[in-house]
Amino acid sequence: MKLYRVLALIPFLLFGGCATTPPPPADSPLIPLQKANLEAVFEEQEGLEILWENAQEVRDFYRGGVQQKAKADKDYRDKKYPEALKQYNSSNEFLMVVLKYINEDVCEYTLFEGTCILFFPNLLIADNHLKAGKILKEMDRGSSAQRKWKQALPYVQRSLQSEKTEWGLAVQQELNSLLGTR
């Protein structure tokens, strides 16, 4: 990342409300799919498309990652697998920048005064790896699919440590099923 991009992130980190929230207690309630789900995340991040070269703040990288994931999911549903794989990788590149600064998933993340968003960079990366693995399996690249699914596990576990969601549990269960683990 170029120096000017890093420098542009500093004011946002200092004044943009980037305080991380403590992990929820072990007995925290399960957040239902009606409250935290992929479609809701997509809806919140619609609008002006964020390109890599224009992303300057952590929220830009998050929005860009979500937007790339939305495109990838559409290509996945349309069985445009090579395009979907590229979009999933692009989404992960955006989201990895976010994780350098904010490593927890939060159901009600305060973006700025009065505006809260669903903030799930770990879970989005896990879901990207899950779906990329499914594509690779469809392309008869089973060992590559297994690697993708194994890469997804730490992200979904980190997400569930931050926020216990039905969405995260479903992704974890599917990964465990695909990997043949408990």
C-alpha positions in Angstrom: 0.0 0.0 0.0 1.4 3.4 -0.8 2.4 5.7 1.9 -0.2 8.3 1.2 -3.0 5.7 1.7 -1.5 4.7 5.0 -1.3 8.3 6.0 -4.9 8.9 4.9 -6.0 6.2 7.3 -4.5 7.8 10.4 -7.1 10.5 10.9 -9.9 8.0 10.5 -8.3 5.7 13.0 -7.8 8.6 15.5 -11.0 10.4 15.0 -13.3 8.1 13.1 -14.7 6.1 16.0 -12.6 3.0 15.4 -12.6 1.8 19.0 -12.9 -1.9 19.1 -15.5 -3.6 21.3 -14.5 -6.2 23.8 -15.4 -9.8 22.9 -18.9 -10.8 24.1 -19.1 -13.0 27.2 -19.4 -16.7 26.6 -23.1 -16.6 27.5 -23.9 -13.8 25.0 -27.1 -14.3 23.1 -27.2 -15.8 19.7 -27.8 -13.0 17.1 -30.5 -14.3 14.7 -30.3 -14.3 10.9 -33.1 -11.7 10.8 -30.7 -9.2 12.4 -27.4 -10.1 10.9 -27.3 -11.6 7.4 -25.4 -11.3 4.1 -28.2 -9.6 2.2 -28.4 -6.9 4.9 -24.7 -6.3 4.7 -25.0 -5.9 0.9 -27.9 -3.4 1.2 -25.9 -1.2 3.7 -22.9 -1.0 1.3 -24.8 -0.3 -2.0 -24.1 2.9 -3.8 -21.1 4.5 -5.3 -18.6 1.7 -6.2 -15.3 1.8 -4.3 -12.3 1.1 -6.5 -9.0 0.0 -5.0 -7.2 3.1 -6.1 -9.8 5.4 -4.6 -10.0 3.6 -1.2 -8.5 5.8 1.5 -10.2 5.1 4.8 -10.9 1.8 6.6 -14.6 2.2 5.8 -13.8 2.6 2.1 -11.9 -0.7 2.2 -14.8 -2.4 4.0 -17.3 -1.1 1.5 -15.1 -2.1 -1.4 -14.8 -5.6 0.0 -18.5 -6.0 0.5 -19.2 -4.6 -3.0 -16.7 -7.0 -4.6 -18.3 -9.9 -2.6 -21.8 -8.9 -3.9 -20.5 -9.1 -7.5 -18.8 -12.4 -6.8 -21.9 -13.9 -5.3 -23.9 -12.9 -8.4 -21.3 -14.4 -10.7 -21.3 -17.5 -8.5 -25.1 -17.9 -8.8 -24.8 -17.3 -12.6 -22.1 -20.0 -12.7 -19.5 -17.6 -14.0 -16.8 -19.3 -12.0 -13.6 -17.7 -13.2 -15.0 -14.2 -12.7 -16.4 -15.1 -9.3 -13.0 -16.4 -8.1 -11.4 -13.1 -9.2 -14.1 -11.1 -7.3 -13.8 -13.2 -4.2 -10.0 -12.7 -4.2 -10.5 -8.9 -4.7 -13.0 -8.8 -1.9 -10.5 -10.6 0.4 -7.8 -8.1 -0.5 -10.0 -5.2 0.5 -11.1 -6.9 3.7 -7.6 -7.8 4.8 -6.7 -4.1 4.9 -9.7 -3.7 7.2 -8.5 -6.5 9.5 -5.1 -4.7 9.9 -6.9 -2.0 11.9 -10.1 -3.5 13.2 -10.0 -7.3 13.9 -13.4 -7.9 15.4 -16.8 -8.4 13.9 -19.6 -6.3 15.4 -23.3 -6.5 14.8 -23.8 -2.8 15.5 -20.6 -1.0 14.6 -20.8 2.8 15.0 -19.5 4.1 11.7 -20.0 7.7 12.7 -22.4 9.5 15.0 -25.9 8.0 14.7 -25.0 5.5 12.0 -24.4 1.9 12.8 -23.6 -0.9 10.3 -23.3 -4.6 10.3 -19.5 -5.1 10.4 -18.3 -8.6 9.6 -15.0 -8.6 7.8 -13.9 -12.0 9.3 -17.2 -13.7 8.4 -17.2 -12.2 4.9 -13.7 -13.5 4.3 -14.7 -16.9 5.6 -17.7 -17.0 3.3 -15.5 -15.9 0.4 -13.2 -18.8 1.0 -16.1 -21.2 1.5 -17.7 -20.2 -1.9 -14.3 -20.1 -3.7 -13.7 -23.7 -2.4 -17.1 -24.8 -3.8 -16.2 -23.3 -7.2 -12.8 -25.1 -7.2 -14.5 -28.4 -6.3 -16.9 -27.8 -9.2 -13.8 -27.3 -11.4 -12.4 -30.7 -10.2 -9.7 -29.1 -8.1 -10.5 -30.8 -4.8 -7.2 -30.2 -3.0 -7.4 -26.5 -3.8 -11.0 -26.5 -2.5 -9.9 -28.2 0.7 -7.2 -25.5 1.2 -9.7 -22.7 0.8 -12.0 -24.3 3.3 -9.2 -24.7 5.8 -8.3 -21.0 5.3 -11.8 -20.1 6.1 -12.0 -21.7 9.5 -9.8 -19.2 11.6 -11.9 -16.3 10.2 -15.2 -17.8 11.1 -13.9 -18.8 14.5 -12.6 -15.2 15.1 -16.0 -13.9 13.9 -17.9 -16.1 16.4 -15.6 -15.1 19.2 -16.5 -11.4 18.5 -20.2 -11.9 17.8 -22.1 -15.2 18.1 -24.4 -15.2 15.0 -26.6 -17.8 13.4 -25.0 -16.7 10.1 -21.5 -17.5 11.5 -22.6 -20.8 13.0 -24.1 -21.8 9.7 -20.9 -21.0 7.8 -18.8 -22.9 10.4 -21.1 -25.9 10.3 -20.9 -26.0 6.5 -17.1 -25.8 6.5 -16.9 -28.5 9.1 -19.2 -30.7 7.0 -17.1 -30.1 3.8 -13.9 -30.8 5.7 -15.3 -33.8 7.5 -14.5 -32.3 10.9 -16.6 -31.7 14.0 
